Amino acid sequence: MDITTPIIELSASTFLIVCPFLFLAGLVDAIGGGGGLISLPAYLIAGLPPHMAVATNKMSSTCGTTLATIRFMKNGLVSFRLAIPSVIAAIAGSSIGAHISMIVPEKIMLYVLIGILPVSAFLVLNKKLFHDKGSDSVTLDKRTYITAVIAAFIIGIYDGFYGPGTGTFLIIAFTVFAKLSIKTANAQAKVINLTTNITSLIIFLLNGQVLIPVGIAAALCNMAGGYLGAGMVMKNGAKIVKPSILLVLFLLLLKVLNVY
């Protein structure tokens, strides 16, 4: 398929719009996921065509997620024995979700989300379910494996079908159902996000859809926000993650209702 890359005239205003929002997106994403709900609209506001906005956003978010993941790894919060099967499950689910999206109207997913969002908010606000009391070191028992893999698969389907807030839903699922600490749940979610981001980015780069100059500047800002956000998670845990996740759920609700 021949994809023609549109010619975009860059100006200082493009960078002035994109860079601050991408820093904020990196910060929010590292803390509670959902940074794309902030970053993608920023590219569109700056005047990038939708396909190029999605592709360039994938470049900046991949860089930000990479740095956040590395910081979590250095602090021993990533268990690859758990993350790898979860990544495989998420990719399989995402593939199924992408196929479903071609035969099921997007409106159906929006109706489902209207029901899911208040339930997600309830889980986050419930101190008995969403807390920092889980272990930072992952206990690799049968229950943890099965729960994490099933959660990754189901949320992967959502990611392939619709997408926004995938990292947030992964953090909630790993914390509430797999009984991981918020810090560890966030770290596992980042590994999954990073894998799927890299896969998508390669496809976009091969098709020339990434606006490289903007992508590099945005990536640097996103990485700065991601690095700061990861540090805030490790220092403050639930105190910082809960408000961020609730913000993302609210932004997602606004998107579902077509407010922005």
HELIX and SHEET records of a PDB file:
HELIX    1   1 ALA A   12  GLY A   32  1                                  21    
HELIX    2   2 GLY A   36  ILE A   45  1                                  10    
HELIX    3   3 PRO A   50  LYS A   74  1                                  25    
HELIX    4   4 PHE A   80  SER A  101  1                                  22    
HELIX    5   5 GLU A  106  LEU A  125  1                                  20    
HELIX    6   6 LYS A  142  PHE A  161  1                                  20    
HELIX    7   7 THR A  166  VAL A  176  1                                  11    
HELIX    8   8 ILE A  182  LEU A  206  1                                  25    
HELIX    9   9 ILE A  212  ASN A  236  1                                  25    
HELIX   10  10 ALA A  238  VAL A  256  1                                  19    
END                                                                             
